[in-house]
Amino acid sequence: MKKSVFYHAGCPVCVSAEQDILKLMNPAQVEVVNLAGAKDRISEAEKAGVKSVPALLTPDGNVLHINFGASMADVKG
């Protein structure tokens, strides 16, 4: 089974959402990507449909935008 991917930018809203997601889901089934430290993955997130972070990309390709921490424009800097 493919993993879900949780994209975030390291802000307090994102870190809180990450902790909640990992409590709700099997952590082995979630890849956590902090875009602040992995700028090379920003285009991947955008191609998947991520408009803001924190966001969870499901194995089926659905993007679930959780709360609002930062827009992708903010993440790009």
PDB file of N, CA, C, O and CB in Angstrom:
ATOM      1  N   MET A   1       0.842  -1.187   0.000  1.00  0.00           N
ATOM      2  CA  MET A   1       0.000   0.000   0.000  1.00  0.00           C
ATOM      3  C   MET A   1       0.881   1.243   0.000  1.00  0.00           C
ATOM      4  O   MET A   1       1.875   1.320   0.723  1.00  0.00           O
ATOM      5  CB  MET A   1      -0.955   0.002   1.220  1.00  0.00           C
ATOM      6  N   LYS A   2       0.500   2.208  -0.821  1.00  0.00           N
ATOM      7  CA  LYS A   2       1.216   3.467  -0.851  1.00  0.00           C
ATOM      8  C   LYS A   2       0.981   4.224   0.449  1.00  0.00           C
ATOM      9  O   LYS A   2      -0.047   4.062   1.107  1.00  0.00           O
ATOM     10  CB  LYS A   2       0.783   4.311  -2.059  1.00  0.00           C
ATOM     11  N   LYS A   3       1.936   5.037   0.795  1.00  0.00           N
ATOM     12  CA  LYS A   3       1.817   5.874   1.985  1.00  0.00           C
ATOM     13  C   LYS A   3       1.081   7.164   1.662  1.00  0.00           C
ATOM     14  O   LYS A   3       1.061   7.622   0.520  1.00  0.00           O
ATOM     15  CB  LYS A   3       3.199   6.185   2.566  1.00  0.00           C
ATOM     16  N   SER A   4       0.477   7.737   2.696  1.00  0.00           N
ATOM     17  CA  SER A   4       0.004   9.107   2.619  1.00  0.00           C
ATOM     18  C   SER A   4       1.219   9.993   2.803  1.00  0.00           C
ATOM     19  O   SER A   4       2.215   9.574   3.392  1.00  0.00           O
ATOM     20  CB  SER A   4      -1.108   9.410   3.690  1.00  0.00           C
ATOM     21  N   VAL A   5       1.141  11.224   2.300  1.00  0.00           N
ATOM     22  CA  VAL A   5       2.230  12.180   2.477  1.00  0.00           C
ATOM     23  C   VAL A   5       1.665  13.399   3.179  1.00  0.00           C
ATOM     24  O   VAL A   5       0.713  14.019   2.704  1.00  0.00           O
ATOM     25  CB  VAL A   5       2.888  12.566   1.110  1.00  0.00           C
ATOM     26  N   PHE A   6       2.260  13.738   4.316  1.00  0.00           N
ATOM     27  CA  PHE A   6       1.849  14.922   5.071  1.00  0.00           C
ATOM     28  C   PHE A   6       2.870  16.020   4.814  1.00  0.00           C
ATOM     29  O   PHE A   6       4.020  15.929   5.243  1.00  0.00           O
ATOM     30  CB  PHE A   6       1.724  14.614   6.606  1.00  0.00           C
ATOM     31  N   TYR A   7       2.431  17.069   4.100  1.00  0.00           N
ATOM     32  CA  TYR A   7       3.294  18.203   3.790  1.00  0.00           C
ATOM     33  C   TYR A   7       3.049  19.305   4.806  1.00  0.00           C
ATOM     34  O   TYR A   7       1.907  19.613   5.146  1.00  0.00           O
ATOM     35  CB  TYR A   7       3.046  18.719   2.348  1.00  0.00           C
ATOM     36  N   HIS A   8       4.139  19.894   5.288  1.00  0.00           N
ATOM     37  CA  HIS A   8       3.995  21.044   6.169  1.00  0.00           C
ATOM     38  C   HIS A   8       5.211  21.945   6.034  1.00  0.00           C
ATOM     39  O   HIS A   8       6.151  21.630   5.305  1.00  0.00           O
ATOM     40  CB  HIS A   8       3.810  20.597   7.632  1.00  0.00           C
ATOM     41  N   ALA A   9       5.186  23.083   6.750  1.00  0.00           N
ATOM     42  CA  ALA A   9       6.264  24.061   6.634  1.00  0.00           C
ATOM     43  C   ALA A   9       6.973  24.322   7.960  1.00  0.00           C
ATOM     44  O   ALA A   9       7.776  25.250   8.056  1.00  0.00           O
ATOM     45  CB  ALA A   9       5.719  25.356   6.092  1.00  0.00           C
ATOM     46  N   GLY A  10       6.694  23.531   8.961  1.00  0.00           N
ATOM     47  CA  GLY A  10       7.393  23.661  10.229  1.00  0.00           C
ATOM     48  C   GLY A  10       6.830  24.687  11.189  1.00  0.00           C
ATOM     49  O   GLY A  10       7.359  24.852  12.288  1.00  0.00           O
ATOM     50  N   CYS A  11       5.769  25.381  10.804  1.00  0.00           N
ATOM     51  CA  CYS A  11       5.180  26.384  11.695  1.00  0.00           C
ATOM     52  C   CYS A  11       4.403  25.685  12.817  1.00  0.00           C
ATOM     53  O   CYS A  11       4.121  24.491  12.712  1.00  0.00           O
ATOM     54  CB  CYS A  11       4.247  27.349  10.901  1.00  0.00           C
ATOM     55  N   PRO A  12       4.055  26.403  13.881  1.00  0.00           N
ATOM     56  CA  PRO A  12       3.330  25.785  14.994  1.00  0.00           C
ATOM     57  C   PRO A  12       2.017  25.107  14.577  1.00  0.00           C
ATOM     58  O   PRO A  12       1.694  24.035  15.088  1.00  0.00           O
ATOM     59  CB  PRO A  12       3.038  26.829  16.040  1.00  0.00           C
ATOM     60  N   VAL A  13       1.266  25.707  13.667  1.00  0.00           N
ATOM     61  CA  VAL A  13       0.016  25.106  13.186  1.00  0.00           C
ATOM     62  C   VAL A  13       0.320  23.776  12.512  1.00  0.00           C
ATOM     63  O   VAL A  13      -0.379  22.787  12.731  1.00  0.00           O
ATOM     64  CB  VAL A  13      -0.722  26.061  12.202  1.00  0.00           C
ATOM     65  N   CYS A  14       1.372  23.755  11.688  1.00  0.00           N
ATOM     66  CA  CYS A  14       1.741  22.537  10.959  1.00  0.00           C
ATOM     67  C   CYS A  14       2.232  21.436  11.892  1.00  0.00           C
ATOM     68  O   CYS A  14       1.862  20.273  11.736  1.00  0.00           O
ATOM     69  CB  CYS A  14       2.816  22.849   9.930  1.00  0.00           C
ATOM     70  N   VAL A  15       3.059  21.804  12.855  1.00  0.00           N
ATOM     71  CA  VAL A  15       3.599  20.813  13.784  1.00  0.00           C
ATOM     72  C   VAL A  15       2.483  20.207  14.626  1.00  0.00           C
ATOM     73  O   VAL A  15       2.478  19.002  14.877  1.00  0.00           O
ATOM     74  CB  VAL A  15       4.667  21.447  14.691  1.00  0.00           C
ATOM     75  N   SER A  16       1.549  21.029  15.059  1.00  0.00           N
ATOM     76  CA  SER A  16       0.405  20.530  15.821  1.00  0.00           C
ATOM     77  C   SER A  16      -0.428  19.562  14.982  1.00  0.00           C
ATOM     78  O   SER A  16      -0.837  18.506  15.465  1.00  0.00           O
ATOM     79  CB  SER A  16      -0.469  21.699  16.303  1.00  0.00           C
ATOM     80  N   ALA A  17      -0.675  19.926  13.722  1.00  0.00           N
ATOM     81  CA  ALA A  17      -1.436  19.050  12.828  1.00  0.00           C
ATOM     82  C   ALA A  17      -0.679  17.750  12.574  1.00  0.00           C
ATOM     83  O   ALA A  17      -1.289  16.682  12.508  1.00  0.00           O
ATOM     84  CB  ALA A  17      -1.730  19.763  11.493  1.00  0.00           C
ATOM     85  N   GLU A  18       0.646  17.830  12.430  1.00  0.00           N
ATOM     86  CA  GLU A  18       1.457  16.621  12.235  1.00  0.00           C
ATOM     87  C   GLU A  18       1.297  15.668  13.409  1.00  0.00           C
ATOM     88  O   GLU A  18       1.110  14.466  13.217  1.00  0.00           O
ATOM     89  CB  GLU A  18       2.941  16.986  12.053  1.00  0.00           C
ATOM     90  N   GLN A  19       1.369  16.189  14.602  1.00  0.00           N
ATOM     91  CA  GLN A  19       1.224  15.354  15.791  1.00  0.00           C
ATOM     92  C   GLN A  19      -0.141  14.682  15.827  1.00  0.00           C
ATOM     93  O   GLN A  19      -0.248  13.503  16.168  1.00  0.00           O
ATOM     94  CB  GLN A  19       1.431  16.186  17.054  1.00  0.00           C
ATOM     95  N   ASP A  20      -1.184  15.428  15.477  1.00  0.00           N
ATOM     96  CA  ASP A  20      -2.534  14.849  15.466  1.00  0.00           C
ATOM     97  C   ASP A  20      -2.674  13.772  14.387  1.00  0.00           C
ATOM     98  O   ASP A  20      -3.251  12.714  14.636  1.00  0.00           O
ATOM     99  CB  ASP A  20      -3.584  15.951  15.243  1.00  0.00           C
ATOM    100  N   ILE A  21      -2.153  14.038  13.205  1.00  0.00           N
ATOM    101  CA  ILE A  21      -2.228  13.060  12.112  1.00  0.00           C
ATOM    102  C   ILE A  21      -1.527  11.764  12.512  1.00  0.00           C
ATOM    103  O   ILE A  21      -2.045  10.673  12.276  1.00  0.00           O
ATOM    104  CB  ILE A  21      -1.596  13.634  10.819  1.00  0.00           C
ATOM    105  N   LEU A  22      -0.351  11.888  13.115  1.00  0.00           N
ATOM    106  CA  LEU A  22       0.397  10.693  13.491  1.00  0.00           C
ATOM    107  C   LEU A  22      -0.255   9.927  14.636  1.00  0.00           C
ATOM    108  O   LEU A  22       0.001   8.736  14.807  1.00  0.00           O
ATOM    109  CB  LEU A  22       1.805  11.071  13.873  1.00  0.00           C
ATOM    110  N   LYS A  23      -1.093  10.596  15.421  1.00  0.00           N
ATOM    111  CA  LYS A  23      -1.874   9.900  16.453  1.00  0.00           C
ATOM    112  C   LYS A  23      -3.064   9.164  15.830  1.00  0.00           C
ATOM    113  O   LYS A  23      -3.457   8.096  16.299  1.00  0.00           O
ATOM    114  CB  LYS A  23      -2.370  10.901  17.524  1.00  0.00           C
ATOM    115  N   LEU A  24      -3.625   9.740  14.778  1.00  0.00           N
ATOM    116  CA  LEU A  24      -4.813   9.180  14.143  1.00  0.00           C
ATOM    117  C   LEU A  24      -4.500   8.054  13.161  1.00  0.00           C
ATOM    118  O   LEU A  24      -5.311   7.150  12.955  1.00  0.00           O
ATOM    119  CB  LEU A  24      -5.561  10.266  13.430  1.00  0.00           C
ATOM    120  N   MET A  25      -3.320   8.120  12.561  1.00  0.00           N
ATOM    121  CA  MET A  25      -2.946   7.161  11.521  1.00  0.00           C
ATOM    122  C   MET A  25      -1.743   6.348  11.982  1.00  0.00           C
ATOM    123  O   MET A  25      -1.042   6.735  12.917  1.00  0.00           O
ATOM    124  CB  MET A  25      -2.633   7.885  10.186  1.00  0.00           C
ATOM    125  N   ASN A  26      -1.517   5.247  11.336  1.00  0.00           N
ATOM    126  CA  ASN A  26      -0.322   4.459  11.583  1.00  0.00           C
ATOM    127  C   ASN A  26       0.875   5.255  11.054  1.00  0.00           C
ATOM    128  O   ASN A  26       0.973   5.473   9.847  1.00  0.00           O
ATOM    129  CB  ASN A  26      -0.417   3.039  10.906  1.00  0.00           C
ATOM    130  N   PRO A  27       1.788   5.695  11.930  1.00  0.00           N
ATOM    131  CA  PRO A  27       2.926   6.505  11.472  1.00  0.00           C
ATOM    132  C   PRO A  27       3.761   5.835  10.380  1.00  0.00           C
ATOM    133  O   PRO A  27       4.415   6.525   9.599  1.00  0.00           O
ATOM    134  CB  PRO A  27       3.815   6.827  12.640  1.00  0.00           C
ATOM    135  N   ALA A  28       3.750   4.518  10.316  1.00  0.00           N
ATOM    136  CA  ALA A  28       4.488   3.816   9.270  1.00  0.00           C
ATOM    137  C   ALA A  28       3.851   4.018   7.898  1.00  0.00           C
ATOM    138  O   ALA A  28       4.483   3.749   6.877  1.00  0.00           O
ATOM    139  CB  ALA A  28       4.568   2.329   9.591  1.00  0.00           C
ATOM    140  N   GLN A  29       2.605   4.491   7.866  1.00  0.00           N
ATOM    141  CA  GLN A  29       1.894   4.694   6.606  1.00  0.00           C
ATOM    142  C   GLN A  29       1.846   6.162   6.187  1.00  0.00           C
ATOM    143  O   GLN A  29       1.132   6.527   5.253  1.00  0.00           O
ATOM    144  CB  GLN A  29       0.488   4.155   6.720  1.00  0.00           C
ATOM    145  N   VAL A  30       2.628   7.016   6.901  1.00  0.00           N
ATOM    146  CA  VAL A  30       2.633   8.449   6.599  1.00  0.00           C
ATOM    147  C   VAL A  30       4.069   8.925   6.406  1.00  0.00           C
ATOM    148  O   VAL A  30       4.911   8.762   7.289  1.00  0.00           O
ATOM    149  CB  VAL A  30       1.937   9.258   7.731  1.00  0.00           C
ATOM    150  N   GLU A  31       4.337   9.508   5.258  1.00  0.00           N
ATOM    151  CA  GLU A  31       5.625  10.168   5.043  1.00  0.00           C
ATOM    152  C   GLU A  31       5.440  11.635   5.387  1.00  0.00           C
ATOM    153  O   GLU A  31       4.576  12.298   4.814  1.00  0.00           O
ATOM    154  CB  GLU A  31       6.140   9.984   3.564  1.00  0.00           C
ATOM    155  N   VAL A  32       6.230  12.148   6.305  1.00  0.00           N
ATOM    156  CA  VAL A  32       6.150  13.550   6.701  1.00  0.00           C
ATOM    157  C   VAL A  32       7.215  14.325   5.937  1.00  0.00           C
ATOM    158  O   VAL A  32       8.396  13.977   5.960  1.00  0.00           O
ATOM    159  CB  VAL A  32       6.332  13.717   8.245  1.00  0.00           C
ATOM    160  N   VAL A  33       6.774  15.387   5.256  1.00  0.00           N
ATOM    161  CA  VAL A  33       7.693  16.215   4.474  1.00  0.00           C
ATOM    162  C   VAL A  33       7.590  17.655   4.961  1.00  0.00           C
ATOM    163  O   VAL A  33       6.564  18.311   4.777  1.00  0.00           O
ATOM    164  CB  VAL A  33       7.380  16.120   2.944  1.00  0.00           C
ATOM    165  N   ASN A  34       8.656  18.135   5.579  1.00  0.00           N
ATOM    166  CA  ASN A  34       8.729  19.534   6.001  1.00  0.00           C
ATOM    167  C   ASN A  34       9.320  20.306   4.832  1.00  0.00           C
ATOM    168  O   ASN A  34      10.516  20.211   4.557  1.00  0.00           O
ATOM    169  CB  ASN A  34       9.593  19.717   7.321  1.00  0.00           C
ATOM    170  N   LEU A  35       8.483  21.066   4.149  1.00  0.00           N
ATOM    171  CA  LEU A  35       8.911  21.769   2.943  1.00  0.00           C
ATOM    172  C   LEU A  35       9.906  22.885   3.234  1.00  0.00           C
ATOM    173  O   LEU A  35      10.620  23.323   2.332  1.00  0.00           O
ATOM    174  CB  LEU A  35       7.712  22.337   2.228  1.00  0.00           C
ATOM    175  N   ALA A  36       9.964  23.350   4.471  1.00  0.00           N
ATOM    176  CA  ALA A  36      10.959  24.365   4.829  1.00  0.00           C
ATOM    177  C   ALA A  36      12.366  23.797   4.705  1.00  0.00           C
ATOM    178  O   ALA A  36      13.308  24.524   4.386  1.00  0.00           O
ATOM    179  CB  ALA A  36      10.718  24.885   6.260  1.00  0.00           C
ATOM    180  N   GLY A  37      12.508  22.512   4.956  1.00  0.00           N
ATOM    181  CA  GLY A  37      13.805  21.869   4.863  1.00  0.00           C
ATOM    182  C   GLY A  37      13.977  21.016   3.627  1.00  0.00           C
ATOM    183  O   GLY A  37      15.045  20.446   3.404  1.00  0.00           O
ATOM    184  N   ALA A  38      12.932  20.924   2.822  1.00  0.00           N
ATOM    185  CA  ALA A  38      12.972  20.096   1.612  1.00  0.00           C
ATOM    186  C   ALA A  38      12.376  20.890   0.447  1.00  0.00           C
ATOM    187  O   ALA A  38      11.390  20.481  -0.166  1.00  0.00           O
ATOM    188  CB  ALA A  38      12.196  18.748   1.824  1.00  0.00           C
ATOM    189  N   LYS A  39      12.996  22.026   0.164  1.00  0.00           N
ATOM    190  CA  LYS A  39      12.490  22.917  -0.891  1.00  0.00           C
ATOM    191  C   LYS A  39      12.379  22.207  -2.236  1.00  0.00           C
ATOM    192  O   LYS A  39      11.558  22.587  -3.071  1.00  0.00           O
ATOM    193  CB  LYS A  39      13.397  24.136  -1.031  1.00  0.00           C
ATOM    194  N   ASP A  40      13.195  21.184  -2.452  1.00  0.00           N
ATOM    195  CA  ASP A  40      13.170  20.445  -3.706  1.00  0.00           C
ATOM    196  C   ASP A  40      11.883  19.652  -3.886  1.00  0.00           C
ATOM    197  O   ASP A  40      11.620  19.144  -4.976  1.00  0.00           O
ATOM    198  CB  ASP A  40      14.354  19.517  -3.779  1.00  0.00           C
ATOM    199  N   ARG A  41      11.080  19.538  -2.835  1.00  0.00           N
ATOM    200  CA  ARG A  41       9.824  18.776  -2.924  1.00  0.00           C
ATOM    201  C   ARG A  41       8.594  19.680  -3.092  1.00  0.00           C
ATOM    202  O   ARG A  41       7.470  19.186  -3.178  1.00  0.00           O
ATOM    203  CB  ARG A  41       9.655  17.915  -1.676  1.00  0.00           C
ATOM    204  N   ILE A  42       8.807  21.004  -3.140  1.00  0.00           N
ATOM    205  CA  ILE A  42       7.689  21.936  -3.300  1.00  0.00           C
ATOM    206  C   ILE A  42       6.949  21.685  -4.607  1.00  0.00           C
ATOM    207  O   ILE A  42       5.718  21.647  -4.618  1.00  0.00           O
ATOM    208  CB  ILE A  42       8.187  23.383  -3.250  1.00  0.00           C
ATOM    209  N   SER A  43       7.669  21.517  -5.696  1.00  0.00           N
ATOM    210  CA  SER A  43       7.003  21.301  -6.997  1.00  0.00           C
ATOM    211  C   SER A  43       6.207  20.005  -6.981  1.00  0.00           C
ATOM    212  O   SER A  43       5.128  19.937  -7.572  1.00  0.00           O
ATOM    213  CB  SER A  43       8.040  21.269  -8.146  1.00  0.00           C
ATOM    214  N   GLU A  44       6.720  18.979  -6.316  1.00  0.00           N
ATOM    215  CA  GLU A  44       5.994  17.705  -6.166  1.00  0.00           C
ATOM    216  C   GLU A  44       4.659  17.934  -5.458  1.00  0.00           C
ATOM    217  O   GLU A  44       3.626  17.417  -5.881  1.00  0.00           O
ATOM    218  CB  GLU A  44       6.848  16.674  -5.377  1.00  0.00           C
ATOM    219  N   ALA A  45       4.692  18.707  -4.383  1.00  0.00           N
ATOM    220  CA  ALA A  45       3.471  18.988  -3.623  1.00  0.00           C
ATOM    221  C   ALA A  45       2.478  19.773  -4.479  1.00  0.00           C
ATOM    222  O   ALA A  45       1.286  19.468  -4.493  1.00  0.00           O
ATOM    223  CB  ALA A  45       3.803  19.773  -2.333  1.00  0.00           C
ATOM    224  N   GLU A  46       2.972  20.776  -5.186  1.00  0.00           N
ATOM    225  CA  GLU A  46       2.092  21.578  -6.041  1.00  0.00           C
ATOM    226  C   GLU A  46       1.473  20.734  -7.153  1.00  0.00           C
ATOM    227  O   GLU A  46       0.286  20.873  -7.447  1.00  0.00           O
ATOM    228  CB  GLU A  46       2.868  22.751  -6.647  1.00  0.00           C
ATOM    229  N   LYS A  47       2.264  19.865  -7.770  1.00  0.00           N
ATOM    230  CA  LYS A  47       1.730  18.997  -8.823  1.00  0.00           C
ATOM    231  C   LYS A  47       0.649  18.068  -8.290  1.00  0.00           C
ATOM    232  O   LYS A  47      -0.268  17.692  -9.020  1.00  0.00           O
ATOM    233  CB  LYS A  47       2.851  18.176  -9.452  1.00  0.00           C
ATOM    234  N   ALA A  48       0.756  17.698  -7.019  1.00  0.00           N
ATOM    235  CA  ALA A  48      -0.243  16.826  -6.395  1.00  0.00           C
ATOM    236  C   ALA A  48      -1.513  17.593  -6.043  1.00  0.00           C
ATOM    237  O   ALA A  48      -2.538  16.981  -5.742  1.00  0.00           O
ATOM    238  CB  ALA A  48       0.334  16.174  -5.138  1.00  0.00           C
ATOM    239  N   GLY A  49      -1.462  18.935  -6.076  1.00  0.00           N
ATOM    240  CA  GLY A  49      -2.642  19.741  -5.787  1.00  0.00           C
ATOM    241  C   GLY A  49      -2.616  20.456  -4.452  1.00  0.00           C
ATOM    242  O   GLY A  49      -3.626  21.026  -4.038  1.00  0.00           O
ATOM    243  N   VAL A  50      -1.485  20.438  -3.772  1.00  0.00           N
ATOM    244  CA  VAL A  50      -1.375  21.127  -2.487  1.00  0.00           C
ATOM    245  C   VAL A  50      -1.376  22.635  -2.732  1.00  0.00           C
ATOM    246  O   VAL A  50      -0.545  23.151  -3.479  1.00  0.00           O
ATOM    247  CB  VAL A  50      -0.084  20.687  -1.721  1.00  0.00           C
ATOM    248  N   LYS A  51      -2.317  23.335  -2.096  1.00  0.00           N
ATOM    249  CA  LYS A  51      -2.445  24.791  -2.233  1.00  0.00           C
ATOM    250  C   LYS A  51      -1.951  25.513  -0.991  1.00  0.00           C
ATOM    251  O   LYS A  51      -1.541  26.672  -1.059  1.00  0.00           O
ATOM    252  CB  LYS A  51      -3.897  25.174  -2.510  1.00  0.00           C
ATOM    253  N   SER A  52      -1.993  24.826   0.142  1.00  0.00           N
ATOM    254  CA  SER A  52      -1.532  25.393   1.401  1.00  0.00           C
ATOM    255  C   SER A  52      -1.123  24.244   2.310  1.00  0.00           C
ATOM    256  O   SER A  52      -1.494  23.091   2.092  1.00  0.00           O
ATOM    257  CB  SER A  52      -2.635  26.280   2.069  1.00  0.00           C
ATOM    258  N   VAL A  53      -0.360  24.583   3.319  1.00  0.00           N
ATOM    259  CA  VAL A  53       0.058  23.574   4.291  1.00  0.00           C
ATOM    260  C   VAL A  53      -0.452  23.982   5.666  1.00  0.00           C
ATOM    261  O   VAL A  53      -0.597  25.172   5.946  1.00  0.00           O
ATOM    262  CB  VAL A  53       1.611  23.404   4.300  1.00  0.00           C
ATOM    263  N   PRO A  54      -0.719  23.021   6.510  1.00  0.00           N
ATOM    264  CA  PRO A  54      -0.505  21.593   6.369  1.00  0.00           C
ATOM    265  C   PRO A  54      -1.537  20.944   5.448  1.00  0.00           C
ATOM    266  O   PRO A  54      -2.681  21.389   5.354  1.00  0.00           O
ATOM    267  CB  PRO A  54      -0.539  20.932   7.727  1.00  0.00           C
ATOM    268  N   ALA A  55      -1.104  19.886   4.774  1.00  0.00           N
ATOM    269  CA  ALA A  55      -1.976  19.148   3.874  1.00  0.00           C
ATOM    270  C   ALA A  55      -1.563  17.678   3.857  1.00  0.00           C
ATOM    271  O   ALA A  55      -0.385  17.338   3.969  1.00  0.00           O
ATOM    272  CB  ALA A  55      -1.931  19.749   2.448  1.00  0.00           C
ATOM    273  N   LEU A  56      -2.561  16.827   3.713  1.00  0.00           N
ATOM    274  CA  LEU A  56      -2.318  15.392   3.650  1.00  0.00           C
ATOM    275  C   LEU A  56      -2.713  14.890   2.272  1.00  0.00           C
ATOM    276  O   LEU A  56      -3.858  15.052   1.852  1.00  0.00           O
ATOM    277  CB  LEU A  56      -3.100  14.639   4.759  1.00  0.00           C
ATOM    278  N   LEU A  57      -1.773  14.285   1.574  1.00  0.00           N
ATOM    279  CA  LEU A  57      -2.019  13.660   0.276  1.00  0.00           C
ATOM    280  C   LEU A  57      -2.298  12.190   0.535  1.00  0.00           C
ATOM    281  O   LEU A  57      -1.439  11.477   1.056  1.00  0.00           O
ATOM    282  CB  LEU A  57      -0.801  13.851  -0.710  1.00  0.00           C
ATOM    283  N   THR A  58      -3.490  11.729   0.176  1.00  0.00           N
ATOM    284  CA  THR A  58      -3.864  10.341   0.417  1.00  0.00           C
ATOM    285  C   THR A  58      -3.278   9.441  -0.669  1.00  0.00           C
ATOM    286  O   THR A  58      -2.892   9.924  -1.734  1.00  0.00           O
ATOM    287  CB  THR A  58      -5.399  10.194   0.471  1.00  0.00           C
ATOM    288  N   PRO A  59      -3.211   8.143  -0.405  1.00  0.00           N
ATOM    289  CA  PRO A  59      -2.701   7.220  -1.426  1.00  0.00           C
ATOM    290  C   PRO A  59      -3.496   7.269  -2.732  1.00  0.00           C
ATOM    291  O   PRO A  59      -2.965   6.943  -3.793  1.00  0.00           O
ATOM    292  CB  PRO A  59      -2.712   5.808  -0.888  1.00  0.00           C
ATOM    293  N   ASP A  60      -4.770   7.675  -2.657  1.00  0.00           N
ATOM    294  CA  ASP A  60      -5.597   7.775  -3.862  1.00  0.00           C
ATOM    295  C   ASP A  60      -5.407   9.084  -4.609  1.00  0.00           C
ATOM    296  O   ASP A  60      -6.023   9.294  -5.654  1.00  0.00           O
ATOM    297  CB  ASP A  60      -7.045   7.618  -3.500  1.00  0.00           C
ATOM    298  N   GLY A  61      -4.548   9.981  -4.081  1.00  0.00           N
ATOM    299  CA  GLY A  61      -4.272  11.245  -4.755  1.00  0.00           C
ATOM    300  C   GLY A  61      -5.140  12.404  -4.321  1.00  0.00           C
ATOM    301  O   GLY A  61      -5.074  13.478  -4.919  1.00  0.00           O
ATOM    302  N   ASN A  62      -5.956  12.214  -3.292  1.00  0.00           N
ATOM    303  CA  ASN A  62      -6.765  13.313  -2.772  1.00  0.00           C
ATOM    304  C   ASN A  62      -5.926  14.166  -1.827  1.00  0.00           C
ATOM    305  O   ASN A  62      -5.142  13.635  -1.040  1.00  0.00           O
ATOM    306  CB  ASN A  62      -8.026  12.777  -2.048  1.00  0.00           C
ATOM    307  N   VAL A  63      -6.088  15.482  -1.902  1.00  0.00           N
ATOM    308  CA  VAL A  63      -5.372  16.389  -1.015  1.00  0.00           C
ATOM    309  C   VAL A  63      -6.360  16.913   0.018  1.00  0.00           C
ATOM    310  O   VAL A  63      -7.379  17.515  -0.322  1.00  0.00           O
ATOM    311  CB  VAL A  63      -4.706  17.563  -1.811  1.00  0.00           C
ATOM    312  N   LEU A  64      -6.041  16.675   1.280  1.00  0.00           N
ATOM    313  CA  LEU A  64      -6.859  17.161   2.380  1.00  0.00           C
ATOM    314  C   LEU A  64      -6.126  18.328   3.025  1.00  0.00           C
ATOM    315  O   LEU A  64      -5.120  18.135   3.707  1.00  0.00           O
ATOM    316  CB  LEU A  64      -7.154  16.029   3.419  1.00  0.00           C
ATOM    317  N   HIS A  65      -6.630  19.534   2.809  1.00  0.00           N
ATOM    318  CA  HIS A  65      -6.017  20.718   3.408  1.00  0.00           C
ATOM    319  C   HIS A  65      -6.522  20.831   4.844  1.00  0.00           C
ATOM    320  O   HIS A  65      -7.728  20.850   5.090  1.00  0.00           O
ATOM    321  CB  HIS A  65      -6.346  22.019   2.583  1.00  0.00           C
ATOM    322  N   ILE A  66      -5.593  20.904   5.778  1.00  0.00           N
ATOM    323  CA  ILE A  66      -5.904  20.872   7.204  1.00  0.00           C
ATOM    324  C   ILE A  66      -5.579  22.229   7.804  1.00  0.00           C
ATOM    325  O   ILE A  66      -4.440  22.692   7.746  1.00  0.00           O
ATOM    326  CB  ILE A  66      -5.119  19.741   7.928  1.00  0.00           C
ATOM    327  N   ASN A  67      -6.602  22.864   8.386  1.00  0.00           N
ATOM    328  CA  ASN A  67      -6.383  24.164   9.014  1.00  0.00           C
ATOM    329  C   ASN A  67      -5.729  25.076   7.990  1.00  0.00           C
ATOM    330  O   ASN A  67      -5.896  24.842   6.793  1.00  0.00           O
ATOM    331  CB  ASN A  67      -5.503  24.039  10.304  1.00  0.00           C
ATOM    332  N   PHE A  68      -5.014  26.075   8.387  1.00  0.00           N
ATOM    333  CA  PHE A  68      -4.272  26.906   7.440  1.00  0.00           C
ATOM    334  C   PHE A  68      -3.038  27.426   8.149  1.00  0.00           C
ATOM    335  O   PHE A  68      -3.141  28.211   9.092  1.00  0.00           O
ATOM    336  CB  PHE A  68      -5.148  28.084   6.893  1.00  0.00           C
ATOM    337  N   GLY A  69      -1.886  26.998   7.704  1.00  0.00           N
ATOM    338  CA  GLY A  69      -0.629  27.460   8.265  1.00  0.00           C
ATOM    339  C   GLY A  69       0.061  28.437   7.336  1.00  0.00           C
ATOM    340  O   GLY A  69       0.519  29.496   7.766  1.00  0.00           O
ATOM    341  N   ALA A  70       0.138  28.078   6.038  1.00  0.00           N
ATOM    342  CA  ALA A  70       0.810  28.931   5.060  1.00  0.00           C
ATOM    343  C   ALA A  70       0.396  28.524   3.652  1.00  0.00           C
ATOM    344  O   ALA A  70       0.145  27.351   3.378  1.00  0.00           O
ATOM    345  CB  ALA A  70       2.347  28.848   5.219  1.00  0.00           C
ATOM    346  N   SER A  71       0.329  29.510   2.768  1.00  0.00           N
ATOM    347  CA  SER A  71       0.071  29.212   1.364  1.00  0.00           C
ATOM    348  C   SER A  71       1.361  28.680   0.742  1.00  0.00           C
ATOM    349  O   SER A  71       2.441  28.847   1.309  1.00  0.00           O
ATOM    350  CB  SER A  71      -0.446  30.479   0.599  1.00  0.00           C
ATOM    351  N   MET A  72       1.251  28.056  -0.392  1.00  0.00           N
ATOM    352  CA  MET A  72       2.441  27.554  -1.080  1.00  0.00           C
ATOM    353  C   MET A  72       3.346  28.720  -1.501  1.00  0.00           C
ATOM    354  O   MET A  72       4.567  28.572  -1.552  1.00  0.00           O
ATOM    355  CB  MET A  72       2.036  26.708  -2.316  1.00  0.00           C
ATOM    356  N   ALA A  73       2.741  29.887  -1.806  1.00  0.00           N
ATOM    357  CA  ALA A  73       3.553  31.066  -2.135  1.00  0.00           C
ATOM    358  C   ALA A  73       4.412  31.464  -0.938  1.00  0.00           C
ATOM    359  O   ALA A  73       5.570  31.849  -1.101  1.00  0.00           O
ATOM    360  CB  ALA A  73       2.651  32.252  -2.567  1.00  0.00           C
ATOM    361  N   ASP A  74       3.849  31.373   0.253  1.00  0.00           N
ATOM    362  CA  ASP A  74       4.619  31.670   1.473  1.00  0.00           C
ATOM    363  C   ASP A  74       5.737  30.653   1.677  1.00  0.00           C
ATOM    364  O   ASP A  74       6.845  31.008   2.080  1.00  0.00           O
ATOM    365  CB  ASP A  74       3.694  31.685   2.707  1.00  0.00           C
ATOM    366  N   VAL A  75       5.441  29.402   1.397  1.00  0.00           N
ATOM    367  CA  VAL A  75       6.433  28.341   1.574  1.00  0.00           C
ATOM    368  C   VAL A  75       7.612  28.558   0.623  1.00  0.00           C
ATOM    369  O   VAL A  75       8.767  28.354   0.996  1.00  0.00           O
ATOM    370  CB  VAL A  75       5.794  26.950   1.336  1.00  0.00           C
ATOM    371  N   LYS A  76       7.309  28.972  -0.605  1.00  0.00           N
ATOM    372  CA  LYS A  76       8.359  29.211  -1.585  1.00  0.00           C
ATOM    373  C   LYS A  76       9.276  30.369  -1.160  1.00  0.00           C
ATOM    374  O   LYS A  76      10.457  30.413  -1.504  1.00  0.00           O
ATOM    375  CB  LYS A  76       7.738  29.506  -2.952  1.00  0.00           C
ATOM    376  N   GLY A  77       8.686  31.303  -0.397  1.00  0.00           N
ATOM    377  CA  GLY A  77       9.479  32.446   0.099  1.00  0.00           C
ATOM    378  C   GLY A  77       9.641  33.455  -0.921  1.00  0.00           C
ATOM    379  O   GLY A  77      10.277  34.481  -0.680  1.00  0.00           O
TER     380      GLY A  77
END
